[in-house]
Amino acid sequence: MSVKHTDKIDGMGIDEAADTLVFLISDPYPWLIEELDHLRTFQKKINNYYGYIQSKGYKAQYGDREFSSFRIEAVMKYQWTKNAEDFFYAGKRQLKEKGIEFTYTLAKEDNTP
């Protein structure tokens, strides 16, 4: 899965130490090509994740377990643009108001032989 599969969850797991349900967005695409489309795709993906959290869709996998918090982590292969940075910053603020943490990072290169 990836950010382009806006109706799918790329990954989901539990941060036991924080009692947080974590949702992954995987983004292997460069930002300099079709930046506006990339931003729209991200927005749709995040909105779908938010809807999934609000509807408690995760209960199908985790049953009646309650979580202290939720986090959406976007991991990108390529450095994002200034417009994407602005978008992520705004999204981070909006999600925080809804009780959801949002983080975004570059994937680390795996140089394992």
Contact map, one row per residue, 1 for C-alpha under 8 A:
11111001110000000000000001000000000000000000000000000000000000000000000000000000000000000000000000000000000000000
11111100010000000000000011110000000000000000000000000000000000000000000000000000000000000000000000000000000000000
11111100010000000000000011100000000000001100100000000000000000000000000000000000000000000000000000000000000000000
11111100000000000000000000000000000000001100100000000000000000000000000000000000000000000000000000000000000000000
11111111000000000000000000000000000000000000100000000000000000000000000000000000000000000000000000000000000000000
01111111100000000000000000000000000000001101100100000000000000000000000000000000000000000000000000000000000000000
00001111100000000000000000000000000000000000100100000000000000000000000000000000000000000000000000000000000000000
10001111110000000000000000000000000000000000000000000000000000000000000000000000000000000000000000000000000000000
10000111111100000000001110000000000000000000000010000000000000000000000000000000000000000000000000000000000000000
11100001111100000000001111000000000000000000000000000000000000000000000000000000000000000000000000000000000000000
00000000111110000000001110000000000000000000000000000000000000000000000000000000000000000000000000000000000000000
00000000111111000000111100000000000000000000000000000000000000000000000000000000000000000000000000000000000000000
00000000001111100000111000000000000000000000000000000000000000000000000000000000000000000000000000000000000000000
00000000000111110011110000000000000000000000000000000000000000000000000000000000000000000000000000000000000000000
00000000000011111111110000000000000000000000000000000000000000000000000000000000000000000000000000000000000000000
00000000000001111111000000000000000000000000000000000000000000000000000000000000000000000000000000000000000000000
00000000000000111111000000000000000000000000000000000000000000000000000000000000000000000000000000000000000000000
00000000000000111111000000000000000000000000000000000000000000000001100000000000000000000000000000000000000000000
00000000000001111111100000000000000000000000000000000000000000000011100000000000000000000000000000000000000000000
00000000000001111111110000000000000000000000000000000000000000000011111000000000000000000000000000000000000000000
00000000000111100011111000000000000000000000000000000000000000000010111000000000000000000000000000000000000000000
00000000000111100001111100000000000000000000000000000000000000000000011110000000000000000000000000000000000000000
00000000111110000000111110000000000000000000000010000000000000000000011110000000000000000000000000000000000000000
00000000111100000000011111000000000000000000000000000000000000000000000111100000000000000000000000000000000000000
01100000111000000000001111100000000000000000000000000000000000000000000111100000000000000000000000000000000000000
11100000010000000000000111110000000000000000000000000000000000000000000001110000000000000000000000000000000000000
01100000000000000000000011111000000000000000000000000000000000000000000001111000000000000000000000000000000000000
01000000000000000000000001111100000000000000000000000000000000000000000000011100000000000000000000000000000000000
00000000000000000000000000111110000000000000000000000000000000000000000000011100000000000000000000000000000000000
00000000000000000000000000011111100000000000000000000000000000000000000000001111000000000000000000000000000000000
00000000000000000000000000001111111001000000000000000000000000000000000000000111100000000000000000000000000000000
00000000000000000000000000000111111000000000000000000000000000000000000000000000100000000000000000000000000000000
00000000000000000000000000000111111000000000000000000000000000000000000000000000000000000000000000000000000000000
00000000000000000000000000000011111111000000000000000000000000000000000000000000000000000000000000000000000000000
00000000000000000000000000000011111111100000000000000000000000000000000000000000000000000000000000000000000000000
00000000000000000000000000000000011111110000000000000000000000000000000000000000000000000000000000000000000000000
00000000000000000000000000000000011111111000000000000000000000000000000000000000000000000000000000000000000000000
00000000000000000000000000000010011111111100000000000000000000000000000000000000000000000000000000000000000000000
00000000000000000000000000000000001111111110000000000000000000000000000000000000000100100000000000000000000000000
00000000000000000000000000000000000111111111000000000000000000000000000000000000000000000000000000000000000000000
00110100000000000000000000000000000011111111100000000000000000000000000000000000000000000000000000000000000000000
00110100000000000000000000000000000001111111110000000000000000000000000000000000000000000000000000000000000000000
00000000000000000000000000000000000000111111111000000000000000000000000000000000000000000000000000000000000000000
00000100000000000000000000000000000000011111111100000000000000000000000000000000000000000000000000000000000000000
00111110000000000000000000000000000000001111111110000000000000000000000000000000000000000000000000000000000000000
00000000000000000000000000000000000000000111111111000000000000000000000000000000000000000000000000000000000000000
00000000000000000000000000000000000000000011111111100000000000000000000000000000000000000000000000000000000000000
00000110000000000000000000000000000000000001111111110000000000000000000000000000000000000000000000000000000000000
00000000100000000000001000000000000000000000111111111000000000000000000000000000000000000000000000000000000000000
00000000000000000000000000000000000000000000011111111100000000000000000000000000000000000000000000000000000000000
00000000000000000000000000000000000000000000001111111110000000000000000000000000000000000000000000000000000000000
00000000000000000000000000000000000000000000000111111111110000000000000000000000000000000000000000000000000000000
00000000000000000000000000000000000000000000000011111111110000000000000000000000000000000000000000000000000000000
00000000000000000000000000000000000000000000000001111111100000000000000000000000000000000000000000000000000000000
00000000000000000000000000000000000000000000000000111111100000000000000000000000000000000000000000000000000000000
00000000000000000000000000000000000000000000000000011111111000000000000000000000000000000000000000000000000000000
00000000000000000000000000000000000000000000000000011111111100000000000000000000000000000000000000000000000000000
00000000000000000000000000000000000000000000000000011001111111100000000000000000000000000000000000000000000000000
00000000000000000000000000000000000000000000000000000001111111111000000000000000000000000000000000000000000000000
00000000000000000000000000000000000000000000000000000000111111100000000000000000000000000000000000000000000000000
00000000000000000000000000000000000000000000000000000000011111100000000000000000000000000000000000000000000000000
00000000000000000000000000000000000000000000000000000000011111111000000000000000000000000000000000000000000000000
00000000000000000000000000000000000000000000000000000000011111111000000000000000000000000000000000000000000000000
00000000000000000000000000000000000000000000000000000000001001111100000000000000000000000000000000000000000000000
00000000000000000000000000000000000000000000000000000000001001111110000000000000000000000000000000000000000000000
00000000000000000000000000000000000000000000000000000000000000011111000000000000000000000000000000000000000000000
00000000000000000011100000000000000000000000000000000000000000001111110000000000000000000000000000000000000000000
00000000000000000111000000000000000000000000000000000000000000000111110000000000000000000000000000000000000000000
00000000000000000111100000000000000000000000000000000000000000000011111000000000000000000000000000110000000000000
00000000000000000001111000000000000000000000000000000000000000000011111100000000000000000000000000111000000000000
00000000000000000001111000000000000000000000000000000000000000000000111110000000000000000000000000011110000000000
00000000000000000000011110000000000000000000000000000000000000000000011111000000000000000000000000011110000000000
00000000000000000000011110000000000000000000000000000000000000000000001111100000000000000000000000000111100000000
00000000000000000000000111100000000000000000000000000000000000000000000111110000000000000000000000000111100000000
00000000000000000000000111100000000000000000000000000000000000000000000011111000000000000000000000000001111000000
00000000000000000000000001111000000000000000000000000000000000000000000001111111000000000000000000000001111000000
00000000000000000000000000111100000000000000000000000000000000000000000000111110000000000000000000000000011000000
00000000000000000000000000011110000000000000000000000000000000000000000000011111000000000000000000000000011000000
00000000000000000000000000000110000000000000000000000000000000000000000000011111100000000000000000000000010000000
00000000000000000000000000000110000000000000000000000000000000000000000000010111110110000000000000000000000000000
00000000000000000000000000000011000000000000000000000000000000000000000000000011111110000000000000000000000000000
00000000000000000000000000000000000000000000000000000000000000000000000000000001111111000000000000000000000000000
00000000000000000000000000000000000000000000000000000000000000000000000000000000111111100000000000000000000000000
00000000000000000000000000000000000000100000000000000000000000000000000000000001111111110000000000000000000000000
00000000000000000000000000000000000000000000000000000000000000000000000000000001111111111000000000000000000000000
00000000000000000000000000000000000000000000000000000000000000000000000000000000011111111100000000000000000000000
00000000000000000000000000000000000000100000000000000000000000000000000000000000001111111110000000000000000000000
00000000000000000000000000000000000000000000000000000000000000000000000000000000000111111111000000000001000000000
00000000000000000000000000000000000000000000000000000000000000000000000000000000000011111111100000000000000000000
00000000000000000000000000000000000000000000000000000000000000000000000000000000000001111111110000000000000000000
00000000000000000000000000000000000000000000000000000000000000000000000000000000000000111111111000000100000000000
00000000000000000000000000000000000000000000000000000000000000000000000000000000000000011111111100001110000000000
00000000000000000000000000000000000000000000000000000000000000000000000000000000000000001111111110000000000000000
00000000000000000000000000000000000000000000000000000000000000000000000000000000000000000111111111000000000000000
00000000000000000000000000000000000000000000000000000000000000000000000000000000000000000011111111111100000000000
00000000000000000000000000000000000000000000000000000000000000000000000000000000000000000001111111111100000000000
00000000000000000000000000000000000000000000000000000000000000000000000000000000000000000000111111110000000000000
00000000000000000000000000000000000000000000000000000000000000000000000000000000000000000000011111110000000000000
00000000000000000000000000000000000000000000000000000000000000000000110000000000000000000000001111111000000000000
00000000000000000000000000000000000000000000000000000000000000000000111100000000000000000000001111111100000000000
00000000000000000000000000000000000000000000000000000000000000000000011100000000000000000001001100111110000000000
00000000000000000000000000000000000000000000000000000000000000000000001111000000000000000011001100011111000000000
00000000000000000000000000000000000000000000000000000000000000000000001111000000000000000001000000001111100000000
00000000000000000000000000000000000000000000000000000000000000000000000011110000000000010000000000000111110000000
00000000000000000000000000000000000000000000000000000000000000000000000011110000000000000000000000000011111000000
00000000000000000000000000000000000000000000000000000000000000000000000000111110000000000000000000000001111100000
00000000000000000000000000000000000000000000000000000000000000000000000000111100000000000000000000000000111110000
00000000000000000000000000000000000000000000000000000000000000000000000000000000000000000000000000000000011111000
00000000000000000000000000000000000000000000000000000000000000000000000000000000000000000000000000000000001111100
00000000000000000000000000000000000000000000000000000000000000000000000000000000000000000000000000000000000111110
00000000000000000000000000000000000000000000000000000000000000000000000000000000000000000000000000000000000011111
00000000000000000000000000000000000000000000000000000000000000000000000000000000000000000000000000000000000001111
00000000000000000000000000000000000000000000000000000000000000000000000000000000000000000000000000000000000000111
